[in-house]
């Protein structure tokens, strides 16, 4: 059953957006992780990295490869990735388990170094969360959800100034949704308000 607002009622009777009802992996991600606050540096760096790899691809593709990404990027430990060399880039370019895009692989290394550098200014987590807007969207349909916001544009510019790559406004809006900075769960979703950030 697909109501007019773009949600799908699952066999469990819970309403989810179409993207989260497409397969069990996406449903589990939506039900347990997407939109929940990420407050640790390693977690935030991983999400920025995965959002960058997702650019131009489906999130389902990234989720299916997530374990492989975590393995080759050493659980997205910033110091470990920052130490990667050109030889590591070549090694990763041969790994079919991940997205083999040279620019995105190099961006993950660049962003690891930038994450470490940000520690002198309070750290990546506080930096990203400082762009939380005063209000969150209240979408009734998928068409109500924007793909950028003034805050995601500002975050993108600010991160670029700090040396980050592959952090465009649309990618940063997706990050803000994923880590709980904004709540774009549809109003009739069983996950609306689950983050506790927005009441």
N, C-alpha and C positions, 0 to 999 in steps of 0.2 A: 504493500500500500504506500503510495506516494502522495502526501497532502500537497496542496498548492504552494506551500511555503518552501518546498525544496527539501524537506526532511523525509526520511524513510523510517517507517516503524519496523523494528527488528522483530524476530521471533520471540524475543524476551519482552516485547511490548514497549521498548524504549525508543524514543525518537532521536535519530542522528542525521547529520547532513549526509548527502549522497556520497561524498568522498570517504566518509568514515564507515559507510555501510558496504563498501565495495568488496572487502575481504576481511578475514579474521585478524590479520596482522594490523591492518589499518583501524579496525574496530577496537582492538586491544590498546593501541596507541592513543586513540581518541578517549577511550573510557578511563585510562589510568595515568596518562602522561601529558598529553597535549593540553596546554593552557594552565598547567600547574607551575607554581613559582619555582624558578631555578635561582638559587642563591649562592652557589659555590662556583669558584673560578673555573675549575676543570669542566664542570657541567656547562657553563656558559660558553667556554671556548669550544667545546664539542658541538654545541648547537649552532654557533656561528659558522663553524667549519662545515657541518652537514647542510646548513641552509645554503652556503656557497656552492657546495657540490650539487645541490638540488637545482640550481638555476638552469632553466631550460628543460628540466626533466620532471618526472612525477615524483611526489614524495614517497609513493609506494616503492619505487625503484631504490630510493635511498634507504628506506626502512629494511628492505630485503638484504641490502648490502651492509647494514649497520655493524653487524658483528665483525665482518671483514675489515671495515673501516677502523673499528676499535683495535683490532689486532695489529694492523700495519702502522697505525698512528699511536701505538703504545698507550691505549686508553685515553688519548688526547691529553696526555700530561705535557703542559706547555714547555717545560725545560727539555724534555726528551725530543719533542718535535722541533724545537728551536735549534737543536744540534744536528738536524738532518743536513746532509751534504748533497751535492749534485748526483753522487752515486746513489743516494737514497731515492732521489727523484726518478732516476732511470730504473731503479728496482721497482718502484711503485707503478711506473708506466707499463710494466710487464705483468702486473697483477690483475687478472681478470675479475677478481673478487670485488674490486672497487670501481669507481668511475675513473677511467684513465684519461684525465684531462690535465695536461702539463701546467697550464695556467692556474687551475684550481688547486693542484697539488702544491705548487709553489706558494699560492696564497695561504694555504694552511700553515706552511712554515713561516711565512712572513707574519701571519697573524699570531702565531705562537710567540714570536719575538716581541711583537707589539703588546701582547698580553702581559708579558713579563715587565716590559718598560712601564706599563700603566700602574704597576704596583706602587710606584713612588707617588702616585696621585690618588691613592685610595683604592685602586684595583678595578678590574674589568666589570665586576658585578655591580658595584655602586655606580660606576660610570654609565652603564647601560640603563640601569633602573632610574637614573636621574632624569631620563626622558619620559617617564611615566606621565601621561596626560592627566588633566583634572577630571575628565570624564571618560568612560569607556563606551564604545558603540553598543546600541541595543537593537540588533538586527532581528527582524521578524522573518526575513527571507534571505537566501544566499545573495540575492542582488543588492541587499542593503549593506553588505560588507565591503568596505573600500579596500583598495590594494596598497594604498599609501596614506600617510597622514602628515600633517606639519611636523609631528614629533619624529616620525620615521625618517623624514627628509633631513631633519636637524641631526638625528643620531647618525645617519649615513655620512653627512658632512663632517661631523665631529670625529667619528672613527677614522675616516680617511685622513684627517689632519694628524691623527695619532699613528698613522702608518699602516692601517688595516687595508686589505684589498678584498674585492668581491663583497662589498657591503653596501650595495645600492639601496635606494629607498624602499623598493618593493620587497627585496630580500630582508631588510630590517623590519618591515611591517610584519612579515611572516615570522620573524624571530620574536617580535614583541607579542604576537599571538601565542606562539609556542611556549614561551617562558612565563606567561601569566601577567605580563605588564599591562595588557589589555585583555578584555574578555569578549571575544567575538562568537561565542557559542550562541546559536539561535535562541530566542526567548523561550521556545517550547522544548529546548533540549534538556535532557536530564542532567547534563553537565553544567548548565548555566549557573554561575556563582560558585562552582566547586573549588575554585582557587582560594577563596577566602579573601582575595585582594579587593574585590568589589562586592559590596553587599546589595 
